[in-house]
Amino acid sequence: MMHFIFDSFDFKSWIILFFVFLLIADIIKNKNPSNFPPGPWPLPFLGTIFTKMDFRTMHELAEVYGKVFSLRVGSEKLVIVSGYKMVKEALITHNDSFIDRPHVPLFHKIYKAIGLTMSNGYPWKTHRKFAASHLRTFGEERKNLELRIQQESVYLCDAFRTEKGPFNPMVILNGAVSNTVACLLFGQRFDYHDECYKRILCLDNECVQLAGSPRAQLYNACPWLLEYLPGPHQTIFSNYIEIIDFLKGEISKHRVDWDPLNPRDLIDNYLTEMEKKKSDPEAGFNIESLVITCLDVIEAGTETGATTLRWGLLFMIKFPEIQEKVQAEIDREIGQSRQPCLADRDNMPYTVAVTHEIQRFGDIVPLGFPKQSVKDTTLGGYFIPKGTSITTNLSSVLHDPNEWETPDTFNPGHFLDENGQFRKRDAFMPFSAGKRACVGEQLARNVLFLFFTSLLQQFSISKCPGEEPSLEGELWFTNAPAPFRVCVSSR
């Protein structure tokens, strides 16, 4: 019988049979468990690979499939969670269920699941505790960071003042924000014209831009194939290699004159922690993890902070009446004789409301960072198996019509009560929430407030004659403003 079957099949028949076998195997392997979130029908082998992985597409799909739906990238299942109530349930109610990071090939190639952001389990807990302790010691307790930010504000305003005519503020803002991170990491700032550091910032900026492109995202579905083909992923990898070489050089310099009794910055503290943890290798404190931790801090601290400030300047030139109200409050509470300080926030509810609205409406990291379920969980009535990747659509929270009076309008009133005093909003989640919320949230808020008030204290910001900047963002890994120019005049 078997001999007859083999003789009856020609080459074409065997190809068809083999394809059918692979198709059946794919269907069986990727069959959804009972009560799994619905989603668009996946293609065999490829899944929903042609579905754009941006927050606008996620909004549209949520309208069709609900606040909890699923996609399939290659053979990996991904659950998307939208709206304040469902995101809160995922990040806060089930905060112990979604605390791991999934294996994302585009990121894993560089981060290797070590360091602060992409690690899991015990190494993640020890590194997060270390980072929080360092920020607390060098920030709130010693007020070192506030002083450094104030000093950088002077350099920032001087750089704006030297510009003749209209200019794009992107490079200057990147330099200023990155210097607050550099002080934290390296114990020093870099001149805005330092060619080496400018190149590092340029390389990192290009990585952030490319990481959000569909072609780069395609690497996540077929890394085994694209590993050997040209594309934006290769540019990302080569850029990171150069950035990592720079970080290794800075760490080597620190090791030469490191004094554990007199730590200057995060690198010094990490070297001390490495000595303490020699008997605990599972904590993951080693030079390779130090390099990736430095990269984590630079990436998280520079791009999002600088992009937020660019949105802030854009909103001020688009809504000059709001800029005037902020400046009136600055003149009343601070004046022109001294620098803004963090203590001023308590007396400046309108300015604080504006900085919060900049973060809400700017929507900097619309899809947050992906997470993974560490156990079987029920979310929104759906079954989420252990090991499933989830993405929380933070943009849908910041624009949830059930939580915000005018979700699609830039409106500082969202953060003011009937007496004009600042009010917190539960649906304000630009830094995510739960145990994986941004560890540098407080630093980011401080940088935004001090830089923003310093600029508006010193300058009036306006659009260039004949130019009308767009409020439509560009989709990088972040949601960034399209390039625009400003005109500044001293006040």
C-alpha positions, 0 to 999 in steps of 0.5 A: 500500500505504501509503495503504491502511494509513493508511486502515485505521487509526483513531485508537485503532489508531494509539494502540495502535501507538504504545504498542507501538512505545514498549514495544519501544523501551524493551525494546531500550534497557534490555536487560541485557547478557550475564551482568548481575546478576539482579534483579526484573522491571522494569515497562516505562518505570518499571523497579523504581520501586515497590521500596523503596530502603531497606536492609531491602528490599535485605536481602530482595532479596539473599536471593532474587537473591544478593549481587550483584543489579540494579534499574532505576530508570526507565531507570537500572540500579543494582547492589546489592552485599551481604555483607562478601566482595562489598563488599570485592571492590567497594571494595578489590579493584576500588578503581579501578573504582568511584570515580566518583559517578553522576548522581543528580538529587535530589543533582545539583540542589544539588551540581552534581557539584562540591565534595568528595563528589559530584565526579569525576575530577581535581576530586575528587582535588584536593579530597580531597587538599586536605581531607585536608591541612587535617584533618591540619594543623589536627587531628593536627599542631597538636592544634587539633581535639582541644582544640576538641572538649574545649572543646565537651565542656564546653559539651555537659555544661553543656547536659545539666546545665541540663536539668530533667527528661526531655528529648530530646537531639537538638537539643543533640547536633546543636549540639555536633557541628556546632560541631566542624565549625563550628570546622573550617570557620569558625574559631568555634563557635555558641551552642546558642541562636543562632537563625540557626544553629539554623535552618540545622541544622533545615533540614539535618536536615529535608533528611536526613529527607526525602531518604530518603522514597519520594516524594523518591526518586521524583524520581530516576526522573522529574525532568523531570516532578516538577520542576514538581510539589509534593512533599518534593523541593521542600522539600529544594531550598528548604532547601538554597537557604537553607543555601547563602545562609548559607554564602555569607555566611560566606565573604564575611566571610572574604574581607574579612579573609583573611590567607593567611599566617595561615589560621584555618580551612578557608575561609581555606585554600581561598581560598589554594588558589584563588589557587594554582590560578588557572593550573589551572582544571580543578582546580575551586577557585572560590567555587561549589565552596567553597560546596558543599565547606562544605556537604559537610563540614557534612552529613557531619560533623554528621548522622552524628556526632550520630545516632551519639551518639544511638544511643550514649545509647539503647544505654546506657539500654537496656543499663545494665550496659554503661554501668556497665562503661564508667563503671568504666573511665572512673573507673579510667583518667581519674577525675573530676579531668580531662577525657578526652583522645585518649591515654586510648583506649590504656588504655580497650579496653572503652570503645573497643569500645563506641564501635565497637559503637555504630557497627556496631549503629547502622548509621548510613549503611546503603547508603553513597553510590552509586558508578559504574563507570569501566570494564567490570568483573567483580564476583562473576562478573557483568559490570558495564558502564562507567557502571553505578551501584552501591550497597554495602549496608554494613548487610549488612557490619556484620551479616554472620553470617559475620563477627560472632558475634552480628550482631543483638545489641549486643555490645561483645565483638565488638571484644575479644579473649580478654584483654579488649584491643581488636581490629580487625575487617575487616568494620567498615566504617561509613565505607565503604572504598577510595578513596571512604571518608569523608575525615573518619573520624578526626575522627568517631572522635575526636568520638565518643570524647571526647563519649561519655566526657565524658558518661558521666564526668559523668552516669548516663543512664537512661530516663524512668519509664513510657517504653520507647524503641525500638531500631527505627530510622527510615529517613531518608537515614541510619538514625536512632533514633526520638525518645526522652527521657533522664533524667540524674543527675550522678555 
